[in-house]
Amino acid sequence: MKVEVHRTNIFLKADVKRVILRPFHPTVTERYSKIIRRILALSEKEVQEQLSQILTEFENRHRHTRQFFLRRFEELKEYLPERLRPDENLKMLIGAYFTLEYSIEAASLFNPCLVWHPDQSHLKPGEKRFIISLRATGEGHLSSLVFRSGIIDSRNKISLDQVTPFVGLPHITVLTSGYQADFSPESPLCERVLFPYAPEEVNGIEDARFVEFFDESGKKTYYATYTAYDGKQIYSMLLQTNDFLRFHIQRIAGAAIQNKGLALFPRKINGQYVMLSRQDNENNYIMFSVDLYHWPQKQLIMEPEYPWEFFQIGNCGCPIETPDGWLVLSHGVGAMRKYVISAFLLDLEHPEHLIARLSEPLLTSNAAEREGYVPNVVYTCGGKIHGEWLIFPYAMSDYASSFAYVKLSDLLNELKSHKI
């Protein structure tokens, strides 16, 4: 293939030290009262000694340790003696016994998606500030959504912003439809974690595909589709934000909402929202709807054709608008469950029409990338055009992530040489 893909030497790797505070629950309800009675039997001096030891060991690992302990105490009031009037130290100690640390990246940090940052101020000519979302997986293969940021210059040199040692959870508000997650404006982007909350996602948030969506008036909103897992079945969710501080999250419904890999187009086409999907674990489909949260029908647009994708195909992020058509990064799965990244083109005004597809993979795992949590996989959830280049972050064997870039004109010319 005539398209040269350039890899970078930048790697985003999991850090087991990035831990959040989470509720710790006994195996049976009756144990709450038993554990609390043991704590209440301590003398005031013993309470102070135990709490001091806990704070010495754990307080410098989190920004708001004491506040979390106090919130946990408030959530346990029903198990306390009715006339108990504990002081703050006792409240914190009780809360600490029902708290645990969870390493959000203990297993892997992968499946990244790149979008342009809402703040593009104070940059040099040719520079763009970006945000990357990543799937972080910890104990029990439980996945959450985390973020990184950085700057790319006109020569595709990437500088990542420093990552702090802290991570934290948002304040959650339950709404009539879905829920809202609010982070403090003082929290750096790298510290914000969207951890599973809704019943549909209690066993994981997977593979968010972010897109900068522009409505008819030119207003920009960031959307992301992701797969939620409740331990038995999967659901499709839609996330919405303007600033990466406040997120509205709601389930998507409709007869056409099945399986994984939903990817929203960045604008309406002929008055309708448009989305790519993979309904049957095998082929690529397209959907149209006047309602962003309800998708009633689907249409097949693409089936596996080449040996490296015989097992299944799917998209690798939201479509990117070019003068030659909608450019879609894709994935194919072949023998030995080897995942590769490829690309195809859809018609601009009639995206149900496939214009062209690559006959060979764009990116496959090399010797340094093929070993990991899930071997022989390269995968991305979305890239962007930067000047004359298409840049996309990608995961390598589900253990870490890096960046690659390709000359846009070379990629489009190669696609157009394989028109359908």
Backbone hydrogen bonds, N-H to C=O, Kabsch-Sander energy under -0.5 kcal/mol:
donor,donor_aa,acceptor,acceptor_aa,energy
4,E,2,K,-0.5
5,V,3,V,-0.6
6,H,4,E,-0.5
6,H,405,Y,-2.9
7,R,5,V,-0.6
8,T,403,F,-1.9
12,L,401,S,-3.3
13,K,11,F,-0.7
14,A,399,Y,-0.8
16,V,14,A,-0.5
18,R,15,D,-1.8
19,V,17,K,-1.2
20,I,102,Y,-2.4
22,R,100,L,-2.7
24,F,98,F,-2.5
25,H,23,P,-0.5
31,R,28,V,-1.4
32,Y,29,T,-1.7
33,S,29,T,-0.5
34,K,30,E,-1.1
35,I,31,R,-2.7
36,I,32,Y,-2.4
37,R,33,S,-2.4
38,R,34,K,-1.6
39,I,35,I,-1.7
40,L,36,I,-2.5
41,A,37,R,-1.1
42,L,39,I,-1.7
47,V,43,S,-2.4
48,Q,44,E,-2.1
49,E,45,K,-2.4
50,Q,46,E,-2.7
51,L,47,V,-2.6
52,S,48,Q,-2.5
53,Q,49,E,-2.0
54,I,50,Q,-2.1
55,L,51,L,-2.8
56,T,52,S,-2.2
57,E,53,Q,-1.7
58,F,54,I,-2.3
59,E,55,L,-2.2
61,R,58,F,-1.8
62,H,59,E,-1.2
68,F,64,H,-1.9
69,F,65,T,-2.2
70,L,66,R,-2.2
71,R,67,Q,-2.1
72,R,68,F,-2.4
73,F,69,F,-2.0
74,E,70,L,-2.0
75,E,71,R,-1.5
76,L,73,F,-1.6
77,K,74,E,-0.9
79,Y,76,L,-2.1
80,L,77,K,-1.9
84,L,81,P,-1.4
91,K,87,D,-2.2
92,M,88,E,-2.5
93,L,89,N,-2.3
94,I,90,L,-2.5
95,G,91,K,-2.4
96,A,92,M,-2.3
97,Y,93,L,-1.6
98,F,94,I,-0.7
98,F,95,G,-0.8
99,T,96,A,-1.4
100,L,22,R,-2.8
102,Y,20,I,-2.4
104,I,18,R,-1.3
104,I,102,Y,-0.9
105,E,18,R,-0.6
106,A,103,S,-1.4
107,A,137,T,-2.7
108,S,137,T,-1.7
110,F,135,R,-2.5
113,C,133,S,-1.9
114,L,382,G,-2.0
115,V,131,I,-2.3
117,H,129,R,-2.6
120,Q,118,P,-0.7
127,E,124,K,-2.2
128,K,152,I,-2.2
130,F,150,G,-2.6
131,I,115,V,-2.9
132,I,148,R,-2.8
133,S,113,C,-2.3
134,L,146,V,-2.4
135,R,110,F,-3.1
136,A,134,L,-0.7
136,A,144,S,-2.3
137,T,108,S,-2.3
138,G,142,L,-2.1
139,E,103,S,-0.5
141,H,138,G,-1.5
142,L,138,G,-0.6
142,L,139,E,-0.7
143,S,141,H,-0.6
144,S,136,A,-2.5
145,L,194,L,-2.3
146,V,134,L,-2.3
146,V,144,S,-0.5
148,R,132,I,-2.3
150,G,130,F,-1.7
151,I,159,S,-2.6
152,I,128,K,-2.5
153,D,157,K,-2.1
156,N,153,D,-1.9
159,S,151,I,-3.1
161,D,149,S,-2.9
164,T,162,Q,-0.5
167,V,19,V,-0.5
168,G,191,E,-3.2
171,H,182,D,-3.1
173,T,180,Q,-2.6
175,L,178,G,-2.1
178,G,176,T,-0.5
179,Y,249,I,-2.3
180,Q,173,T,-2.8
181,A,247,F,-2.8
182,D,171,H,-2.7
182,D,180,Q,-0.5
183,F,245,L,-2.4
187,S,184,S,-1.8
191,E,188,P,-1.8
192,R,189,L,-1.6
193,V,168,G,-1.8
194,L,145,L,-2.7
195,F,193,V,-1.0
201,E,198,A,-1.5
202,V,199,P,-0.9
203,N,229,Y,-2.6
204,G,201,E,-2.5
205,I,143,S,-1.7
206,E,227,T,-2.8
209,R,225,T,-2.6
210,F,208,A,-0.7
211,V,223,Y,-2.5
213,F,211,V,-0.9
213,F,221,T,-3.0
214,F,266,P,-2.6
215,D,219,K,-2.2
218,G,215,D,-1.8
221,T,213,F,-2.5
222,Y,241,T,-2.4
223,Y,211,V,-2.4
223,Y,221,T,-0.6
224,A,239,L,-2.1
225,T,209,R,-1.5
226,Y,237,M,-1.9
227,T,206,E,-2.4
228,A,235,Y,-3.0
229,Y,204,G,-1.8
230,D,233,Q,-2.0
235,Y,228,A,-2.5
237,M,226,Y,-2.6
238,L,250,Q,-3.0
239,L,224,A,-3.2
240,Q,248,H,-2.2
241,T,222,Y,-2.4
242,N,246,R,-0.5
247,F,181,A,-2.7
248,H,240,Q,-2.7
249,I,179,Y,-2.9
249,I,247,F,-0.5
250,Q,238,L,-2.1
252,I,236,S,-2.8
253,A,293,Y,-2.4
256,A,295,W,-2.3
257,I,254,G,-1.6
258,Q,256,A,-1.2
263,A,276,L,-2.0
265,F,274,V,-2.6
269,I,272,Q,-2.7
272,Q,269,I,-1.3
273,Y,289,S,-2.9
275,M,287,M,-2.2
276,L,263,A,-2.9
277,S,285,Y,-2.1
278,R,260,K,-1.1
281,N,278,R,-0.5
284,N,302,M,-2.5
285,Y,277,S,-3.1
286,I,299,Q,-2.4
287,M,275,M,-2.7
289,S,273,Y,-2.0
291,D,294,H,-0.5
292,L,290,V,-0.5
294,H,291,D,-1.5
295,W,253,A,-2.3
299,Q,286,I,-1.7
301,I,284,N,-2.5
302,M,284,N,-1.6
309,E,306,Y,-2.3
310,F,307,P,-1.2
311,F,333,V,-1.9
312,Q,333,V,-1.2
313,I,282,E,-1.8
314,G,331,H,-1.6
316,C,329,L,-3.7
320,I,327,L,-2.7
322,T,325,G,-1.4
325,G,322,T,-1.5
326,W,346,L,-3.0
327,L,320,I,-3.2
327,L,325,G,-0.7
328,V,326,W,-0.5
328,V,344,F,-2.7
330,S,342,S,-2.2
331,H,314,G,-3.0
332,G,340,V,-1.8
333,V,312,Q,-2.5
334,G,338,K,-2.0
337,R,334,G,-1.1
338,K,335,A,-1.1
339,Y,337,R,-0.6
339,Y,376,N,-2.1
340,V,332,G,-2.2
341,I,363,L,-2.6
342,S,330,S,-2.7
344,F,328,V,-2.1
345,L,356,A,-2.9
346,L,326,W,-1.8
347,D,350,H,-0.5
347,D,353,H,-2.2
353,H,350,H,-2.5
354,L,352,E,-0.6
355,I,345,L,-2.6
355,I,353,H,-0.5
356,A,345,L,-1.2
357,R,418,H,-1.2
358,L,343,A,-2.3
362,L,341,I,-2.7
363,L,341,I,-2.2
369,E,366,N,-1.3
370,R,366,N,-1.3
373,Y,397,S,-0.6
374,V,397,S,-2.1
376,N,370,R,-2.1
378,V,339,Y,-0.6
379,Y,395,A,-1.5
381,C,112,P,-3.1
384,K,391,I,-2.3
386,H,389,W,-3.4
389,W,386,H,-1.8
390,L,406,V,-3.0
391,I,384,K,-2.8
391,I,389,W,-0.6
392,F,404,A,-2.8
394,Y,402,S,-2.4
395,A,379,Y,-3.8
396,M,400,A,-2.8
397,S,377,V,-3.7
397,S,395,A,-0.6
399,Y,396,M,-1.8
400,A,396,M,-0.9
401,S,12,L,-2.2
402,S,394,Y,-2.8
404,A,392,F,-2.1
405,Y,6,H,-2.1
406,V,390,L,-2.2
407,K,4,E,-0.6
408,L,388,E,-2.3
409,S,388,E,-0.5
411,L,407,K,-2.1
412,L,408,L,-2.7
413,N,409,S,-2.4
414,E,410,D,-2.2
415,L,411,L,-2.3
416,K,412,L,-2.7
417,S,413,N,-1.1
418,H,415,L,-2.1
419,K,416,K,-0.8
420,I,355,I,-3.6
